[in-house]
Amino acid sequence: MLPASDLEACFGAPRGYSGVDAWEELEAAMGPLPMDYKEFVAGFGPGIVGGFLNVLHPQSATLNMFATIERMAPLYQELVPDAIPHPVFPEDGGMVQWASTAEGDACFLVGGAEGTWRIGVWFRQWAEWEEYEESVPVWLFRQLESKLIIPGLPLRVHGGFVPVD
């Protein structure tokens, strides 16, 4: 986990948007999500990173995780396994969408062996799938600090975090 000072330098002070129990309904259906992800989004809430990446939250009126999953999962599921290598929640064992971009790309939490998690990104405009080993807060921080450059995710260009709701 990143030091709180590093997170605050990029995202501002946490606003205590929710508790980590906000994912209770989702976790009842699929199992536990990574705690560092839940703590990060519970603290900072839903919002827009770098003017480009929309971070979803189960209790958000604007960037609602459940509404996005309900709307988008059937479309992504059509791409499994040819373009997207993992099933998409609500399919059994499916990965969970946690963010989307201004260009229609989607970020997923991809479960692994023994409770490990990766980040999977479906780059719609290129029809490409990429996976990253970092946790959500580390992955975002590294991009905002220009330590991880991902073509198609220009988070460092505008930087920062704009909360919604």
C-alpha positions in Angstrom: 0.0 0.0 0.0 1.2 3.5 -0.7 1.8 5.9 2.1 -1.2 8.2 2.7 0.9 11.3 1.8 1.6 9.9 -1.7 -2.1 9.3 -2.3 -3.1 12.7 -1.0 -0.5 14.4 -3.2 -2.3 12.9 -6.3 -5.9 12.7 -5.1 -6.3 15.3 -2.4 -7.5 14.5 1.1 -9.8 11.4 1.4 -13.3 12.5 1.9 -14.6 9.4 3.6 -17.3 8.7 1.0 -18.3 5.3 2.4 -17.3 2.4 4.4 -15.7 -0.7 2.9 -19.0 -2.4 3.5 -20.4 -0.6 0.4 -19.3 -3.7 -1.6 -21.1 -6.1 0.7 -23.9 -7.0 -1.9 -21.3 -7.5 -4.6 -19.0 -9.6 -2.4 -22.0 -11.8 -1.3 -22.4 -12.7 -4.9 -18.7 -13.2 -5.9 -16.5 -13.3 -2.9 -14.1 -10.7 -1.3 -12.6 -7.9 -3.3 -9.1 -6.5 -2.6 -9.1 -4.5 0.6 -6.7 -1.9 -0.7 -9.1 -1.2 -3.6 -12.1 -0.9 -1.3 -10.3 1.3 1.1 -9.1 3.6 -1.6 -12.5 4.0 -3.3 -14.3 4.2 0.0 -12.0 7.0 1.1 -11.9 9.1 -2.1 -15.3 8.0 -3.5 -16.3 7.9 -7.1 -14.6 10.4 -9.4 -12.6 11.2 -12.5 -8.8 10.6 -12.5 -6.8 12.7 -14.9 -9.8 14.0 -16.6 -10.2 10.6 -18.3 -10.8 7.6 -16.0 -14.2 7.3 -14.2 -13.8 5.4 -10.9 -17.1 3.6 -10.1 -18.6 3.1 -6.6 -21.6 0.9 -5.6 -23.4 3.8 -3.8 -22.7 6.6 -6.4 -25.7 8.3 -8.1 -23.4 9.4 -11.0 -20.8 6.6 -11.4 -22.7 3.7 -10.1 -20.9 0.4 -10.2 -24.0 -1.8 -10.3 -25.7 0.2 -13.1 -22.5 0.1 -15.2 -22.0 -3.6 -14.7 -25.7 -4.3 -15.6 -25.4 -2.2 -18.7 -22.0 -3.2 -19.9 -21.3 -6.8 -18.8 -23.4 -8.4 -21.5 -21.4 -6.5 -24.2 -18.1 -7.5 -22.7 -19.2 -11.1 -22.2 -19.7 -11.4 -26.0 -15.9 -10.8 -26.3 -15.0 -13.7 -24.0 -12.7 -15.7 -24.6 -11.5 -14.4 -28.0 -10.7 -10.7 -27.1 -11.2 -10.7 -23.3 -9.7 -13.8 -21.7 -11.9 -13.9 -18.5 -15.6 -14.1 -17.8 -17.2 -10.9 -16.7 -19.3 -10.6 -13.5 -22.2 -11.5 -13.0 -20.9 -14.7 -14.6 -19.5 -17.1 -12.0 -15.9 -16.3 -11.3 -16.2 -13.2 -13.5 -14.0 -10.2 -13.2 -15.6 -6.9 -11.8 -15.6 -3.6 -13.7 -14.3 -0.9 -11.4 -13.7 2.0 -13.9 -14.3 3.2 -17.4 -12.7 5.8 -19.6 -13.9 8.7 -21.6 -13.2 6.6 -24.7 -15.2 3.5 -23.6 -12.3 1.5 -22.3 -13.0 -0.6 -19.2 -10.9 -1.5 -16.1 -11.6 -4.7 -14.2 -10.5 -6.4 -11.0 -9.3 -9.9 -12.2 -9.2 -12.5 -9.5 -6.3 -14.9 -9.3 -5.1 -17.9 -7.3 -5.2 -17.7 -3.5 -7.0 -14.3 -3.3 -4.5 -12.4 -5.5 -5.8 -9.7 -7.8 -4.7 -8.0 -11.0 -6.0 -5.1 -13.0 -7.3 -5.9 -16.5 -8.0 -3.2 -19.1 -10.0 -3.6 -22.2 -8.8 -1.0 -24.7 -11.9 -0.7 -26.9 -10.4 1.5 -29.6 -7.6 -1.0 -30.2 -9.6 -4.1 -29.3 -6.7 -5.1 -27.0 -6.5 -6.6 -23.5 -3.8 -5.8 -21.0 -3.2 -6.9 -17.4 -1.2 -5.3 -14.7 0.0 -6.7 -11.4 -0.3 -3.5 -9.3 -3.1 -2.7 -6.9 -5.6 -0.1 -8.0 -4.1 2.8 -5.8 -0.5 1.9 -6.9 -1.5 1.6 -10.6 -3.2 5.0 -10.6 -0.5 6.7 -8.6 2.3 5.3 -10.9 0.4 6.7 -13.9 -0.2 10.1 -12.4 3.5 10.3 -11.4 4.6 9.3 -14.9 6.2 6.1 -13.6 3.9 3.9 -15.6 3.0 5.2 -19.1 0.1 3.4 -20.7 -0.7 4.4 -24.3 -4.4 5.1 -24.4 -4.7 6.1 -20.7 -3.4 9.7 -20.5 -4.0 10.1 -16.8 -0.8 12.1 -16.3 -1.7 14.7 -18.8 -4.4 16.3 -16.7 -3.5 14.6 -13.4 -5.5 14.9 -10.2 -8.8 13.6 -9.0 -12.2 15.2 -9.3 -14.8 13.7 -7.0 -18.4 13.3 -8.1 -21.6 13.0 -5.9 
